[in-house]
Structures are given as structure tokens and as C-alpha cells.
Amino acid sequence: MKKIALLLLAAFIVSCGSTSSTSSVASSSDETTYWQQHVDYTMDVDMDVDRYQYTGKQTLVYTNNSPETLDRVYYHLFFNAFQPGSDMDVRSRSIEDPDRRVGSRIAGLDQNEIGYLYVDNMTQDGTALNPQREGTILVVPLAKPLAPGASTTLKLDFDGQVPVQIRRSGRNNAEGVALSMTQWYPKMAEFDKTGWNTSPYIGREFHGVWGDFDVKLTMDRTYTVGGTGYLQNPKEIGHGYDKANSGPGKGKDGKLTWHFVAPQVHDFAWGADPDFVHDIYKGANGVDLHFFYKNKASIKDNWKKLQPVTNEFLKFFNKNIGEYPYKQYSVIQGGDGGMEYAMCTLITGERKFNSLAGVTAHEFAHSWFNHVLATDESKHEWMDEGFTTYISNLAEAYVSGGDMSKANQSSYRGYIYLATSGKEEPQTTHADHYHTNLAYGVSAYNKGATFLAQLGYIVGNDVRDQIIKEYYNTWKFKHPDPNDFKRVAERVSGFDLEWYLRDWTMTTKTIDYAVNDMNSLDGVNVIELERKGQMGMPLDIEVTMTDGTKKMFYIPLQEMRGEKEIPSNWTKLADWSWANPTYNLILDGINMNDVKSVTIDPLNQMADIDKENNSWSLEM
């Protein structure tokens, strides 16, 4: 059986299109110099569920696919953030609008309530190392520098304590889930074209190295575990994984060892509780959808109802982004809200059904936008959260039978609120360094979603949809950045989109167009338009006649170097150069007295911050 399982795993990795551990070149034809690092983790962990402490051994084979020789590496030790005086604690107590889930709670933790993760007995290819712990970062000078194309084996022992549930990770959350084990192991930091990514953890975003995980978790036999990876020993485990033995397996000394293997992922998370119900729903394309939730009568019906809906989300994302590449996904009750991980999510489960479905849609969509398209969330959080928000809003509207054309209007409203609040910062701001949580949240989620929705207004909705699919096919299992997305969008659309990426993400320039007036100039009827905001855009203009008929005009932005496809009954006008603040729209053959109103962007697809000046109406 073991040999068969390994053969199936190898076949799965090939089917995913994963690169080998020594490959340094992406398959993308326009990114032939692309490279990324590779890791192979093997971990053996023993959990004491009474003291919430655990010990483990980790072997990590690290392959340097970069063009540089590395004389040191870094690990993340996330659980050390849950200690009084940590960067996470200080940041939460000093920011003007702290996350209510954190606040000053870390500062009040007792010694048996804090989180910690410590490393000992570390070696490189058998040679002892002397790592230095700096908060949530472990600095590891290597005994032998790692040359380009070479691999090295790093071994270590670690012991940790699970903190009282405060942010994502922890024990005994508000809904009574015993263990939410996320960011729980010594995790190799990412080294990419920007260098090492070693920001201290303050409870926000992540960036990880692509690789394969082989993890054994030993704990009290009454606990049911769900998370990243494929369970290798279901007959021993039971717990709903093996229909012939749905109860706890027969472990030694009151414990069971759960053996998981996860190919081509960049994180590993799990949740566990002695009172979990475990359901398996057969999803689209042979994907098993696993559900782990507390055995409470008050939530059972919603969690049962969630299962076919999750499958509908799967089918929607498969169709509109690209096929989910794994054969399993788990929805696990736990954490403190909703957070995505490789092949799973942890969500709070005592919700009304619409909320439960909504958080599942969002976190499941992250399987595409971040856990397959693995952007650096800390530096490009708007790509991760924004793209996810955009597509999950559409999925919710589709599954519920709502109006998909309005699915992302709330994102527009959120962005406009921020843009007019005086608190907005450029989306190039590091996720941890926004001045307020408000600015971070709206910029990442709402403004990020608006970027994709508004792209449909610029290039055409059908072309935008093609861009998303091509982006997925080009960059899956890699680390794309904003320029990588832009280049795909330019290739598919034929437009120059540098201006859009630049002004929308690198500045806080806003869109504000106005219809100033309509008058006659040298016997010609002219509508005077004004660009009041600093960001240029193409314009759709609707002219309504007094008899109720409508005429549509399209003004391309010159810097686009192209124009979207428009209906045959529209009139395409001359380009508008971004430097010119005004534009005269000439109404050839139209009597000024026959014009009732003029409206910029009648379908509200543009994130104009002042809608009041977008229209002109004939005074009656």
C-alpha cells in the first residue's frame, strides 16, 4: 500500500505541472529568467493536549535555485509573537485603531498562556549551527555557504506552546475549538528576487517557499484532525476518514499518529478537537471536500447546508479562474474569523448561514489567489485579498442568484470612502506598515477588488475575464508580482496598462470626471468635460434625448494605446490625453435643444469619487 501511495503522489505532482526541486526557470515564455527556491519538509510532532505544548523534529532539504550564494538562511517562529512586549503586542497597543481581537490582550498573558516556539540542536549536513533568535525570526549563519543550484539538509528540534487564542492561531477559541494550529512550526523564510523576506510577525500577511511536506502528528486518540495534505493512514485513524472505522483509531498509550503528505504547497496548517464532526462531500472534478465542525445541534444544519454550496463555489472558481489542482479541500471550524491555508481554511462556525457561506467563499477563493498564485502578501496584499474579494463576491452572487453586475459595488463604495477620508496610503505600502488598520483593510480588500472590477470597464469585461484565466495558467505554482499581472493583461488585451498599475497602486491619485456644461461653439454643439481628479481614465458617455432615445460615446485614454471593443451603435471619439484637464465632446448633427441629459459612466463601472458632477441635465 505504501508503494502505491507514493506512485499516486508522484503522478499527482506531475499532473499539477509542478517544477522539480532543482528547476530555476518558469514555464512562462516571457519570464525565462524567473527562479524560485524549493523546500522539502519532514516533521515528526508530539502534542500534549493537556498542557498545550508540543515537541518536534524537522528535517528540511533546501534547494537554492537563485543565482546567489547564500551564507545564511532565516526561519519564521510565529508563535513568539504571542508574548508581552513582542512587536505584535506593541504594535497592537500603539496603533490608533487596533484589531479588537488583539487589542492589549497579549500584554496580559501569563507564562502558561503565551505562545512560544524555540529551536535547538540545529545542524547543516551534520555540522552543528549556532542560530540566533530575534523575536519571530531565527537567524541561521550556515556552516557552509550554499551555492546556486545546490541543496543542503537542515535538521533541528523544536518545542512550542500554543497560546491562548488571540489571532488566527491558538487554543480554546471563543467557540470552544481546542487547537487552531497555524503558523506553528519553524518555517523557512522566502528568498526571492527582492532578497530575504524577514518581516517580524504582527498578525497580518505571509510569504512562503514552495515545497513538499511530510508531517506526522501524534496526540490524544480522541482528537479529530483536519488540515493541509492527504492522510496516509486512514485505516489506522478512523475519525471519519475510513468509513469502515468511523470512530477513533487504536493508538498506543492513548495516542494516535496522523500522517499527512502535501505536495507543492507553501504552508501547512491544521485544526483539532475531540468533539469534531467530520463529513466528506464528493465535489466537482474528483475533489473531496472535508468539513470539520463542533458537534453542536445549533450549528449542524448550517454546516450540512454549506457542503453542496461549497461545491458550487468550487465549480465557479474552476470555470472562472482555472481548475483547482489538488484533490482535497477542508473547511475547519477554528481560528478567530476566517483565514486561508494550503488545501484548507479555518473559520468561525457559529454564524448565520449567509455569513458562513460568505466566509467560506472568500477563504476558498484564496486557494487560487495566494495558495496557487502565491504573491507576496506582505508587499502586494491588494493582489491577494483584492482579487479574492472580487471573485468571491461574484461567486456568492452567482450561487445565490443575485445580480452579478452589482456584486462588487460594495468594494467601490468602500474604496471611495477611504479615498475621501484623508487616510488612504498607496497600495505599495507594506501590509504591516499602514498607519491605520482601516487604511490597510480597505486598500487591500476593497481597492484591490475594484482594481479588477474596473479593469473590465477599461478593457472590456470579456477581455478582463480572459486575463484572469491566462494569469492563472501562466503563474500557477509561482510567485507573481503586480508587474507580472500587468504584462499578462497587456498581452491578452493589446493595451498599454502601465498607467493603470502606476496611478492606481503606487499613488493615491483619484478619479473624478465632471460634465461642466453644454453650449454652442462656432455653431457646433459642444459638451465640456473636465478631469478634476489626477488619474486619467477612458470614458463611456451617455447622451439622453428629450424623446427618450440614448446615444453612447466612447473616449479612449491616449496612454492606453488602444481601445476596448464597443457596440456598433456607439460612437468612438478622439483620444483624451491625460495632461489636458478638459475635453470638448462635439455633437455632430444633434440639436442642442433635443438633449435632455449627459452622463459619464452610466453603468457605474468607474471608481469616480464624486458622482454628483458626472451628469448634466437640461433645466426645465
Secondary structure, 3 states (H helix, E strand, C coil): CHHHHHHHHHHHHHHHCCCCCCCCCCCCCCCCCCCCCEEEEEEEEEEECCCCEEEEEEEEEEECCCCCCEEEEEEECHHHHCCCCCHHHHHHHHCCCCCCCCCCCHHHCCCCCCCEEEEEEEEECCEECCCEEECCEEEEEEEEEECCCCEEEEEEEEEEECCECCCCCEECCCCCCCEEECCCCCEECCEECCEECCCCCCCCCCCCCCEEEEEEEEEECCCEEEECCEECCHHHHECCCCCCCCCECCCCCCEEEEEEEEEEECCCCEEEECCEEEEEEECHHHCEEEEEEECCHHHHHHHHHHHHHHHHHHHHHHHHCCCCCCCEEEEEECCCCEEEECCEEEECCCCCHHHHHHHHHHHHHCCCCCCCECCCCCCCHHHHHHHHHHHHHHHHHHHHCCCHHHCCHHHHHHHHHHHCCCCCCCCCCCHHHCCCHHHHHHHHHHHHHHHHHHHHHHHCHHHHHHHHHHHHHHHCCECCCHHHHHHHHHHHHCCCCHHHHHHHHCCCCCECEEEEEEEEECCEEEEEEEECCCCCCCEEEEEEECCCCEEEEEECEHHHCCCCCCCCCCEECCCECCCCCEEEEECCCCCHHHEEEEEECCCCCCCECCHHHCEEECCC
